[in-house]
Amino acid sequence: MNTIELFDKTIANFNTTLIDEAKFKETVYKRIIAIKKMESPDEVSNFYNPLVYNFDKRKNMINDLNTLTVDDINKVIKKYFTPNVYKLVISGDESKVADQLTKINSLQKFTASDIEKDN
């Protein structure tokens, strides 16, 4: 339960504390430098891996980073990083944490038979 509360507090803090211009510029700069200084074939092939990433988007990443604004980032944070919008899955023996589980308001319990019904 402490972990859940700490995670909620961290997300709430992240949501309410806007990214400042200096931190944004520093982070974008570091990301661009990291892309430009890739040297090994392994680094380059992992970065552009077409099985994982859209190649056209990856090859334009530096341009995309240069057009990004701090307002864009703060809008994303406000929209997607809010407390209580995530799903937490706990599996295993619940007897050890049963008293803590009662503190979770929207708790849903599933059993193996519930999973088998969906298949």
LOLUMRO-196543 format. One record per atom (N, C-alpha, C): residue number from 0; residue in three letters; atom name; x, y, z. Coordinates in nm, 3 decimals. Layout:
# residues N
NUM_ALA_CA_X_Y_Z
...
This chain:
# residues 119
0_MET_N_0.084_-0.118_0.000
0_MET_CA_0.000_0.000_0.000
0_MET_C_0.089_0.125_0.000
1_ASN_N_0.201_0.117_0.070
1_ASN_CA_0.293_0.231_0.071
1_ASN_C_0.344_0.261_-0.070
2_THR_N_0.371_0.157_-0.147
2_THR_CA_0.419_0.175_-0.283
2_THR_C_0.313_0.243_-0.369
3_ILE_N_0.188_0.200_-0.355
3_ILE_CA_0.079_0.261_-0.431
3_ILE_C_0.066_0.409_-0.396
4_GLU_N_0.068_0.439_-0.266
4_GLU_CA_0.056_0.578_-0.222
4_GLU_C_0.173_0.663_-0.270
5_LEU_N_0.293_0.608_-0.265
5_LEU_CA_0.410_0.681_-0.312
5_LEU_C_0.403_0.704_-0.463
6_PHE_N_0.360_0.603_-0.537
6_PHE_CA_0.346_0.617_-0.682
6_PHE_C_0.242_0.723_-0.715
7_ASP_N_0.126_0.722_-0.647
7_ASP_CA_0.023_0.824_-0.669
7_ASP_C_0.076_0.964_-0.639
8_LYS_N_0.150_0.976_-0.529
8_LYS_CA_0.207_1.106_-0.491
8_LYS_C_0.309_1.153_-0.595
9_THR_N_0.391_1.062_-0.645
9_THR_CA_0.491_1.097_-0.746
9_THR_C_0.424_1.143_-0.875
10_ILE_N_0.321_1.070_-0.919
10_ILE_CA_0.248_1.108_-1.040
10_ILE_C_0.179_1.243_-1.021
11_ALA_N_0.116_1.264_-0.906
11_ALA_CA_0.049_1.391_-0.878
11_ALA_C_0.148_1.507_-0.879
12_ASN_N_0.264_1.486_-0.820
12_ASN_CA_0.368_1.589_-0.819
12_ASN_C_0.417_1.618_-0.960
13_PHE_N_0.438_1.514_-1.037
13_PHE_CA_0.483_1.530_-1.176
13_PHE_C_0.378_1.606_-1.256
14_ASN_N_0.250_1.578_-1.230
14_ASN_CA_0.141_1.644_-1.302
14_ASN_C_0.129_1.792_-1.267
15_THR_N_0.155_1.828_-1.143
15_THR_CA_0.135_1.967_-1.100
15_THR_C_0.259_2.054_-1.116
16_THR_N_0.376_1.991_-1.127
16_THR_CA_0.499_2.067_-1.142
16_THR_C_0.537_2.073_-1.290
17_LEU_N_0.519_2.187_-1.351
17_LEU_CA_0.548_2.201_-1.493
17_LEU_C_0.698_2.192_-1.521
18_ILE_N_0.731_2.140_-1.638
18_ILE_CA_0.871_2.134_-1.681
18_ILE_C_0.911_2.276_-1.719
19_ASP_N_1.022_2.323_-1.665
19_ASP_CA_1.065_2.459_-1.699
19_ASP_C_1.146_2.459_-1.828
20_GLU_N_1.157_2.574_-1.889
20_GLU_CA_1.223_2.589_-2.019
20_GLU_C_1.369_2.542_-2.016
21_ALA_N_1.440_2.575_-1.910
21_ALA_CA_1.582_2.538_-1.902
21_ALA_C_1.598_2.386_-1.897
22_LYS_N_1.522_2.319_-1.815
22_LYS_CA_1.529_2.173_-1.804
22_LYS_C_1.489_2.108_-1.936
23_PHE_N_1.386_2.162_-2.000
23_PHE_CA_1.340_2.110_-2.129
23_PHE_C_1.452_2.120_-2.233
24_LYS_N_1.512_2.238_-2.245
24_LYS_CA_1.618_2.258_-2.344
24_LYS_C_1.738_2.167_-2.317
25_GLU_N_1.773_2.152_-2.191
25_GLU_CA_1.885_2.065_-2.154
25_GLU_C_1.857_1.921_-2.193
26_THR_N_1.736_1.874_-2.166
26_THR_CA_1.699_1.736_-2.196
26_THR_C_1.697_1.710_-2.346
27_VAL_N_1.639_1.803_-2.423
27_VAL_CA_1.636_1.789_-2.568
27_VAL_C_1.778_1.789_-2.624
28_TYR_N_1.862_1.879_-2.574
28_TYR_CA_2.001_1.887_-2.618
28_TYR_C_2.074_1.754_-2.593
29_LYS_N_2.057_1.699_-2.474
29_LYS_CA_2.122_1.573_-2.438
29_LYS_C_2.074_1.458_-2.528
30_ARG_N_1.946_1.458_-2.560
30_ARG_CA_1.892_1.352_-2.646
30_ARG_C_1.949_1.364_-2.788
31_ILE_N_1.957_1.486_-2.839
31_ILE_CA_2.014_1.508_-2.973
31_ILE_C_2.160_1.466_-2.976
32_ILE_N_2.235_1.502_-2.874
32_ILE_CA_2.377_1.464_-2.866
32_ILE_C_2.390_1.312_-2.861
33_ALA_N_2.304_1.247_-2.783
33_ALA_CA_2.310_1.101_-2.773
33_ALA_C_2.284_1.035_-2.909
34_ILE_N_2.193_1.092_-2.986
34_ILE_CA_2.164_1.038_-3.120
34_ILE_C_2.283_1.061_-3.212
35_LYS_N_2.339_1.180_-3.209
35_LYS_CA_2.450_1.213_-3.299
35_LYS_C_2.578_1.138_-3.268
36_LYS_N_2.599_1.100_-3.143
36_LYS_CA_2.726_1.035_-3.109
36_LYS_C_2.720_0.883_-3.115
37_MET_N_2.611_0.827_-3.164
37_MET_CA_2.607_0.682_-3.183
37_MET_C_2.716_0.642_-3.282
38_GLU_N_2.795_0.544_-3.246
38_GLU_CA_2.906_0.503_-3.332
38_GLU_C_2.900_0.356_-3.372
39_SER_N_2.866_0.272_-3.280
39_SER_CA_2.872_0.129_-3.310
39_SER_C_2.753_0.087_-3.395
40_PRO_N_2.773_-0.011_-3.479
40_PRO_CA_2.662_-0.063_-3.560
40_PRO_C_2.546_-0.111_-3.473
41_ASP_N_2.580_-0.165_-3.357
41_ASP_CA_2.476_-0.212_-3.265
41_ASP_C_2.386_-0.098_-3.218
42_GLU_N_2.446_0.015_-3.179
42_GLU_CA_2.369_0.131_-3.136
42_GLU_C_2.278_0.181_-3.248
43_VAL_N_2.335_0.196_-3.365
43_VAL_CA_2.260_0.250_-3.479
43_VAL_C_2.147_0.154_-3.519
44_SER_N_2.177_0.026_-3.529
44_SER_CA_2.073_-0.069_-3.569
44_SER_C_1.962_-0.080_-3.465
45_ASN_N_1.996_-0.070_-3.337
45_ASN_CA_1.892_-0.070_-3.232
45_ASN_C_1.807_0.056_-3.238
46_PHE_N_1.868_0.169_-3.268
46_PHE_CA_1.795_0.295_-3.274
46_PHE_C_1.695_0.296_-3.390
47_TYR_N_1.737_0.247_-3.505
47_TYR_CA_1.653_0.250_-3.625
47_TYR_C_1.576_0.120_-3.650
48_ASN_N_1.585_0.024_-3.563
48_ASN_CA_1.526_-0.109_-3.583
48_ASN_C_1.383_-0.100_-3.637
49_PRO_N_1.361_-0.136_-3.763
49_PRO_CA_1.228_-0.124_-3.823
49_PRO_C_1.128_-0.225_-3.768
50_LEU_N_1.175_-0.325_-3.697
50_LEU_CA_1.083_-0.420_-3.634
50_LEU_C_1.021_-0.362_-3.508
51_VAL_N_1.086_-0.261_-3.453
51_VAL_CA_1.039_-0.200_-3.329
51_VAL_C_0.985_-0.059_-3.353
52_TYR_N_1.053_0.018_-3.437
52_TYR_CA_1.020_0.159_-3.457
52_TYR_C_0.983_0.188_-3.602
53_ASN_N_0.907_0.293_-3.621
53_ASN_CA_0.878_0.342_-3.755
53_ASN_C_1.004_0.412_-3.805
54_PHE_N_1.064_0.358_-3.912
54_PHE_CA_1.191_0.409_-3.961
54_PHE_C_1.182_0.556_-4.001
55_ASP_N_1.077_0.596_-4.072
55_ASP_CA_1.063_0.736_-4.116
55_ASP_C_1.060_0.833_-3.998
56_LYS_N_0.994_0.792_-3.890
56_LYS_CA_0.991_0.878_-3.771
56_LYS_C_1.128_0.883_-3.704
57_ARG_N_1.195_0.770_-3.698
57_ARG_CA_1.327_0.766_-3.635
57_ARG_C_1.430_0.849_-3.712
58_LYS_N_1.426_0.843_-3.845
58_LYS_CA_1.528_0.916_-3.921
58_LYS_C_1.506_1.067_-3.911
59_ASN_N_1.388_1.111_-3.871
59_ASN_CA_1.358_1.253_-3.854
59_ASN_C_1.352_1.295_-3.707
60_MET_N_1.402_1.211_-3.620
60_MET_CA_1.391_1.237_-3.477
60_MET_C_1.454_1.370_-3.434
61_ILE_N_1.570_1.403_-3.486
61_ILE_CA_1.635_1.529_-3.447
61_ILE_C_1.551_1.648_-3.490
62_ASN_N_1.498_1.645_-3.611
62_ASN_CA_1.409_1.753_-3.656
62_ASN_C_1.286_1.763_-3.567
63_ASP_N_1.230_1.647_-3.532
63_ASP_CA_1.112_1.646_-3.445
63_ASP_C_1.145_1.703_-3.307
64_LEU_N_1.260_1.668_-3.255
64_LEU_CA_1.301_1.721_-3.124
64_LEU_C_1.320_1.873_-3.131
65_ASN_N_1.373_1.921_-3.242
65_ASN_CA_1.394_2.066_-3.256
65_ASN_C_1.264_2.144_-3.270
66_THR_N_1.158_2.080_-3.316
66_THR_CA_1.028_2.151_-3.329
66_THR_C_0.942_2.138_-3.204
67_LEU_N_0.980_2.050_-3.114
67_LEU_CA_0.906_2.027_-2.991
67_LEU_C_0.919_2.149_-2.899
68_THR_N_0.812_2.181_-2.828
68_THR_CA_0.816_2.294_-2.733
68_THR_C_0.788_2.245_-2.592
69_VAL_N_0.825_2.325_-2.496
69_VAL_CA_0.799_2.292_-2.357
69_VAL_C_0.648_2.288_-2.332
70_ASP_N_0.571_2.370_-2.402
70_ASP_CA_0.425_2.367_-2.388
70_ASP_C_0.368_2.233_-2.436
71_ASP_N_0.426_2.178_-2.544
71_ASP_CA_0.383_2.046_-2.592
71_ASP_C_0.401_1.940_-2.484
72_ILE_N_0.516_1.943_-2.421
72_ILE_CA_0.546_1.845_-2.316
72_ILE_C_0.454_1.862_-2.196
73_ASN_N_0.433_1.985_-2.153
73_ASN_CA_0.347_2.009_-2.037
73_ASN_C_0.202_1.969_-2.065
74_LYS_N_0.156_1.985_-2.188
74_LYS_CA_0.020_1.940_-2.223
74_LYS_C_0.009_1.789_-2.212
75_VAL_N_0.111_1.718_-2.259
75_VAL_CA_0.111_1.572_-2.250
75_VAL_C_0.111_1.528_-2.105
76_ILE_N_0.192_1.592_-2.024
76_ILE_CA_0.198_1.558_-1.881
76_ILE_C_0.062_1.577_-1.817
77_LYS_N_-0.002_1.690_-1.842
77_LYS_CA_-0.133_1.718_-1.784
77_LYS_C_-0.238_1.618_-1.829
78_LYS_N_-0.229_1.574_-1.954
78_LYS_CA_-0.330_1.484_-2.008
78_LYS_C_-0.311_1.339_-1.964
79_TYR_N_-0.188_1.290_-1.964
79_TYR_CA_-0.165_1.148_-1.945
79_TYR_C_-0.105_1.107_-1.811
80_PHE_N_-0.042_1.197_-1.741
80_PHE_CA_0.023_1.161_-1.615
80_PHE_C_-0.059_1.215_-1.498
81_THR_N_-0.168_1.144_-1.469
81_THR_CA_-0.254_1.183_-1.358
81_THR_C_-0.267_1.064_-1.263
82_PRO_N_-0.281_1.093_-1.136
82_PRO_CA_-0.295_0.982_-1.040
82_PRO_C_-0.423_0.904_-1.066
83_ASN_N_-0.423_0.780_-1.031
83_ASN_CA_-0.540_0.692_-1.037
83_ASN_C_-0.588_0.659_-1.178
84_VAL_N_-0.505_0.678_-1.280
84_VAL_CA_-0.547_0.641_-1.415
84_VAL_C_-0.471_0.518_-1.464
85_TYR_N_-0.397_0.457_-1.378
85_TYR_CA_-0.321_0.339_-1.416
85_TYR_C_-0.389_0.214_-1.359
86_LYS_N_-0.352_0.102_-1.411
86_LYS_CA_-0.402_-0.026_-1.360
86_LYS_C_-0.286_-0.099_-1.294
87_LEU_N_-0.309_-0.144_-1.176
87_LEU_CA_-0.209_-0.218_-1.100
87_LEU_C_-0.254_-0.363_-1.093
88_VAL_N_-0.168_-0.453_-1.130
88_VAL_CA_-0.200_-0.595_-1.125
88_VAL_C_-0.112_-0.660_-1.018
89_ILE_N_-0.178_-0.727_-0.927
89_ILE_CA_-0.108_-0.798_-0.821
89_ILE_C_-0.142_-0.945_-0.839
90_SER_N_-0.042_-1.028_-0.846
90_SER_CA_-0.068_-1.171_-0.860
90_SER_C_0.006_-1.247_-0.751
91_GLY_N_-0.052_-1.357_-0.715
91_GLY_CA_0.012_-1.439_-0.613
91_GLY_C_-0.078_-1.461_-0.494
92_ASP_N_-0.019_-1.498_-0.385
92_ASP_CA_-0.091_-1.529_-0.262
92_ASP_C_-0.137_-1.400_-0.195
93_GLU_N_-0.267_-1.376_-0.196
93_GLU_CA_-0.318_-1.251_-0.141
93_GLU_C_-0.326_-1.250_0.011
94_SER_N_-0.309_-1.364_0.074
94_SER_CA_-0.323_-1.370_0.220
94_SER_C_-0.222_-1.279_0.291
95_LYS_N_-0.106_-1.259_0.229
95_LYS_CA_-0.002_-1.178_0.292
95_LYS_C_-0.032_-1.028_0.287
96_VAL_N_-0.120_-0.988_0.194
96_VAL_CA_-0.150_-0.845_0.178
96_VAL_C_-0.300_-0.818_0.186
97_ALA_N_-0.377_-0.913_0.234
97_ALA_CA_-0.524_-0.902_0.236
97_ALA_C_-0.572_-0.776_0.307
98_ASP_N_-0.512_-0.743_0.421
98_ASP_CA_-0.556_-0.624_0.495
98_ASP_C_-0.527_-0.496_0.417
99_GLN_N_-0.419_-0.493_0.340
99_GLN_CA_-0.386_-0.377_0.259
99_GLN_C_-0.479_-0.365_0.138
100_LEU_N_-0.520_-0.479_0.084
100_LEU_CA_-0.607_-0.477_-0.034
100_LEU_C_-0.741_-0.412_-0.004
101_THR_N_-0.787_-0.420_0.121
101_THR_CA_-0.916_-0.359_0.156
101_THR_C_-0.912_-0.207_0.145
102_LYS_N_-0.792_-0.149_0.143
102_LYS_CA_-0.777_-0.004_0.133
102_LYS_C_-0.787_0.047_-0.011
103_ILE_N_-0.786_-0.044_-0.108
103_ILE_CA_-0.793_-0.004_-0.249
103_ILE_C_-0.941_0.003_-0.289
104_ASN_N_-0.986_0.125_-0.323
104_ASN_CA_-1.128_0.149_-0.350
104_ASN_C_-1.184_0.070_-0.467
105_SER_N_-1.117_0.069_-0.578
105_SER_CA_-1.172_0.006_-0.698
105_SER_C_-1.110_-0.130_-0.726
106_LEU_N_-1.084_-0.204_-0.622
106_LEU_CA_-1.021_-0.334_-0.635
106_LEU_C_-1.113_-0.432_-0.707
107_GLN_N_-1.059_-0.503_-0.803
107_GLN_CA_-1.130_-0.610_-0.872
107_GLN_C_-1.045_-0.736_-0.859
108_LYS_N_-1.106_-0.841_-0.813
108_LYS_CA_-1.034_-0.967_-0.797
108_LYS_C_-1.073_-1.062_-0.910
109_PHE_N_-0.975_-1.132_-0.961
109_PHE_CA_-0.997_-1.231_-1.065
109_PHE_C_-0.934_-1.363_-1.021
110_THR_N_-0.994_-1.470_-1.063
110_THR_CA_-0.940_-1.602_-1.037
110_THR_C_-0.904_-1.667_-1.170
111_ALA_N_-0.838_-1.780_-1.164
111_ALA_CA_-0.802_-1.851_-1.286
111_ALA_C_-0.925_-1.885_-1.367
112_SER_N_-1.035_-1.918_-1.301
112_SER_CA_-1.157_-1.951_-1.375
112_SER_C_-1.213_-1.831_-1.449
113_ASP_N_-1.193_-1.709_-1.398
113_ASP_CA_-1.236_-1.589_-1.470
113_ASP_C_-1.159_-1.573_-1.600
114_ILE_N_-1.033_-1.603_-1.595
114_ILE_CA_-0.947_-1.591_-1.714
114_ILE_C_-0.987_-1.696_-1.817
115_GLU_N_-1.017_-1.816_-1.772
115_GLU_CA_-1.057_-1.924_-1.862
115_GLU_C_-1.187_-1.893_-1.934
116_LYS_N_-1.278_-1.819_-1.872
116_LYS_CA_-1.407_-1.782_-1.933
116_LYS_C_-1.385_-1.694_-2.055
117_ASP_N_-1.284_-1.607_-2.048
117_ASP_CA_-1.257_-1.514_-2.157
117_ASP_C_-1.197_-1.583_-2.279
118_ASN_N_-1.139_-1.698_-2.263
118_ASN_CA_-1.073_-1.767_-2.375
118_ASN_C_-1.166_-1.849_-2.455
